[in-house]
Amino acid sequence: MASEIDIYNQYPIHMDPASKALSLLSSTTPAQKALLTTELEELNTLHRSLISLDPPNIPPAPLPLNPKRSAQISKLRDSANTAYRKSNYDEAIKLYTYAIDMGLARPGWEPVGVAREELAGLYGNRAQAWMAQQAWPEGLVDAKASVDSKPVGNVKAWWRIAKSLAEMGRYEESRKFLHKGLDIEGKESEGGKELFALLEEVDRALLRGLKA
C-alpha cells in the first residue's frame, strides 16, 4: 500500500492577476478543500505581509564587498598600528575600535568569512594594545573575541588569552586555554612553540603556588 509521501495530487490553482492571491478552482472533498484553503491562505498572508513592508521589501542580491568600507577599515587599522608602534596605546585602541565598529556594521549579505577574518585581526591587535597598558581584563575579552571570530590559525590570540589570565593569577584557566590552543594549532608549529613556552611558565607558577 502506498504511503501519503508516495502519492501526488495536482490541484488547479488560480492566481488573481491584480492581487496575486491564490485560490482553488476545482471542487474537492470538504476535508481536502479545508486543508488546501488553509495552506493557501497562509501563503496569501505571507505575500501580503511582504508587499506591505517599506521598500526595498526584499533583500538585495548578494554583492561583493564594498571597496570603500574595506579601504576605510584598512586605513584605520594601519593608523592604529602606527600609533601602537609609537607607544600611543590610547590612540591605537580608539582607532582599532572605530575599525571594529565598521567591520561589525558590514551588511549581512557580504561574505561572513571575510568579516570574521577581518575582525579576528582587529580584536587581536586591540587586545595587544590593552595588554601593553597591563589592562589584562580588557585584553582577555578582546583576545577571546578574536578566537571566536577565527579559532584556527590564530595562535597569537590563544597566547594573549593565556597571557592575560596568567597575569591575573588565573593560572589554571590559562593552562586550559594553552592546551586547547595547542590542540588546535599543533604542538610542532611555530606558533605552537610559543604556546608551549608560555605553558612551561604557567606550570612553574602553579608549582610555586603548591610549594608556598
VOGU-3710 file (C-alpha; in Angstrom, 3 decimals, decimal comma):
1> maseidiynq> 0,000/0,000/0,000  1,386/3,410/-0,984  2,090/5,885/1,762  0,999/9,513/1,624  4,508/10,562/0,641  4,272/8,350/-2,479  1,040/9,969/-3,642  0,994/13,184/-5,653  -2,238/15,046/-6,327  -2,304/18,050/-8,625
11> ypihmdpask> -4,962/20,668/-7,971  -5,766/23,554/-10,317  -4,860/26,798/-8,545  -5,851/30,257/-9,726  -3,770/33,402/-9,196  -5,622/36,687/-9,199  -3,897/38,952/-11,758  -4,254/42,046/-9,601  -3,712/40,884/-6,024  -1,661/37,746/-6,856
21> alsllssttp> -3,795/35,868/-4,303  -4,039/32,097/-4,739  -7,279/30,109/-4,639  -8,634/26,660/-5,590  -10,531/26,208/-8,850  -11,629/22,590/-8,757  -14,117/21,003/-6,454  -12,613/18,720/-3,831  -13,830/16,851/-0,806  -14,684/19,092/2,165
31> aqkallttel> -11,664/17,820/4,138  -9,244/18,392/1,241  -10,702/21,804/0,483  -10,368/22,911/4,110  -6,735/21,779/4,296  -5,705/23,320/0,991  -7,564/26,544/1,646  -5,753/26,917/4,970  -2,355/26,422/3,315  -3,169/28,844/0,507
41> eelntlhrsl> -4,393/31,452/2,969  -1,100/31,194/4,870  0,762/31,832/1,617  -1,527/34,758/0,798  -0,999/36,230/4,265  2,781/35,937/3,903  2,613/37,592/0,486  0,513/40,478/1,797  2,937/40,946/4,702  5,941/41,137/2,384
51> isldppnipp> 4,435/43,627/-0,036  3,292/45,826/2,859  6,871/46,393/4,006  8,595/49,670/3,243  10,725/49,442/0,096  13,015/47,762/-0,546  10,808/44,932/0,737  13,094/42,155/-0,486  16,765/41,643/0,408  19,190/42,747/-2,297
61> aplplnpkrs> 21,053/40,195/-4,348  24,432/39,075/-2,950  27,054/41,706/-3,644  30,847/41,765/-3,452  32,486/43,542/-0,553  32,039/47,287/-0,502  35,516/48,502/-1,530  35,068/51,837/0,250  34,302/50,187/3,589  37,218/47,789/3,184
71> aqisklrdsa> 39,567/50,665/2,352  38,391/52,681/5,370  38,871/49,720/7,709  42,366/49,089/6,317  43,269/52,761/6,727  42,063/52,803/10,344  43,979/49,596/11,098  47,186/50,978/9,570  46,837/54,238/11,533  46,204/52,251/14,724
81> ntayrksnyd> 49,278/50,096/14,064  51,375/53,241/13,637  50,057/54,666/16,905  50,845/51,374/18,664  54,418/51,350/17,380  54,800/54,870/18,797  53,515/53,578/22,175  50,433/55,779/21,831  48,224/52,980/23,087  45,119/55,043/23,855
91> eaiklytyai> 45,050/56,364/20,298  45,638/52,877/18,911  42,742/51,468/20,938  40,458/54,251/19,752  41,326/53,649/16,094  41,019/49,869/16,398  37,599/50,417/17,964  36,464/52,547/15,023  37,644/49,827/12,627  35,899/47,091/14,636
101> dmglarpgwe> 32,644/49,045/14,639  32,853/49,401/10,854  33,567/45,694/10,484  30,610/44,740/12,678  28,367/47,025/10,617  29,026/45,140/7,380  25,720/44,164/5,712  24,606/40,603/6,297  24,760/39,696/2,608  28,532/40,212/2,425
111> pvgvareela> 30,685/37,065/2,827  30,808/36,287/6,556  34,210/34,620/6,234  35,821/37,878/5,176  34,263/39,768/8,077  35,401/37,117/10,581  38,990/37,219/9,292  38,983/40,995/9,448  37,531/41,154/12,965  39,883/38,473/14,267
121> glygnraqaw> 42,866/40,647/13,385  41,345/43,850/14,730  40,283/42,323/18,052  43,696/40,702/18,367  45,509/43,977/17,758  43,324/45,844/20,226  43,948/43,093/22,778  47,686/43,645/22,378  47,243/47,399/22,884  45,291/46,744/26,105
131> maqqawpegl> 47,961/44,350/27,290  50,694/46,895/26,600  48,964/49,031/29,260  48,599/45,995/31,560  44,828/46,191/31,141  44,573/42,422/31,411  40,761/42,019/31,674  40,213/44,148/28,563  42,948/42,288/26,726  41,366/38,981/27,711
141> vdakasvdsk> 37,940/39,976/26,382  39,342/41,117/23,029  41,595/38,073/22,662  38,598/35,808/23,241  36,621/37,779/20,639  39,487/37,247/18,198  39,448/33,475/18,806  35,648/33,395/18,482  35,993/35,042/15,066  38,833/32,775/13,940
151> pvgnvkawwr> 39,750/29,809/16,162  42,199/28,159/13,728  45,393/29,817/12,521  45,174/32,466/15,229  47,923/31,437/17,644  48,573/34,997/18,832  45,028/35,273/20,134  45,344/31,985/22,038  48,626/33,237/23,506  47,062/36,564/24,512
161> iakslaemgr> 44,163/34,832/26,260  46,537/32,666/28,279  48,940/35,526/28,999  46,164/37,824/30,251  44,818/35,082/32,513  48,306/34,310/33,848  48,954/37,973/34,614  45,738/37,998/36,635  46,907/34,936/38,565  44,322/32,691/36,951
171> yeesrkflhk> 46,870/30,005/36,092  44,533/27,020/35,864  42,354/28,810/33,315  45,456/29,958/31,446  46,719/26,376/31,300  43,357/25,168/29,964  43,403/27,669/27,097  47,027/26,878/26,291  46,235/23,189/25,945  43,227/23,993/23,789
181> gldiegkese> 45,324/26,309/21,623  47,999/23,640/21,247  45,404/21,067/20,215  44,088/23,405/17,525  47,332/24,981/16,290  49,556/21,920/16,612  52,448/21,436/19,023  55,077/21,328/16,279  54,072/24,560/14,551  55,994/27,797/15,075
191> ggkelfalle> 53,035/29,235/16,949  52,728/26,035/18,943  56,245/26,571/20,259  55,218/29,987/21,624  52,216/28,475/23,348  54,337/25,675/24,779  56,892/28,164/26,138  54,129/30,068/27,933  52,699/26,780/29,204  56,024/25,983/30,862
201> evdrallrgl> 55,925/29,386/32,618  52,368/28,769/33,799  53,260/25,285/35,062  56,183/26,721/37,031  53,890/29,339/38,568  51,421/26,641/39,562  54,215/24,603/41,091  55,399/27,601/43,131  51,847/28,061/44,364  51,717/24,451/45,550
211> ka> 55,022/24,795/47,421  54,055/28,082/49,063
//
